[in-house]
Amino acid sequence: MTAAHRSHASPARTFTITELAQEFDVTPRAIRFYEDMGLLEPTRAGRNRVYSHRDRTRLKLTLRGKRLGLSLSEIKQLVEMYDSPADTAPQLQAFLQVLRAHRAQLEQQLDDLKVTLDEIGQHEARCQKLLADVAARPRRPSREPA
């Protein structure tokens, strides 16, 4: 069987909303939301949504963007880049700016977390010292009623 024959014999794989929800551990409602936002574009078979391999990839990119903390508009920009030619300089420059701004924000959050962790360490050390001081104090004899 030739390659052309094989491609006609097995049409491109499609997915149901339930399959994608289970694969990516998201709710069907979340997938419909991403569809409403223009991130996914399923076809219809009657009342059922039919998602293509392209939709699956776009969902994967969307969820990756969410894990990175990107906004939906930033994610949409990323997903649209996936569909466009890779050498569109204006899109790449714009997305690079988004990534740089996001990196700066995350680095600031990391610095803030380090400061907070240092402060927590100082408070822990002080509490441990106070507990040790309390444990080292001589105990007063308890008064028993006569």
Disulfide bonds with the S-S distance in Angstrom:
none
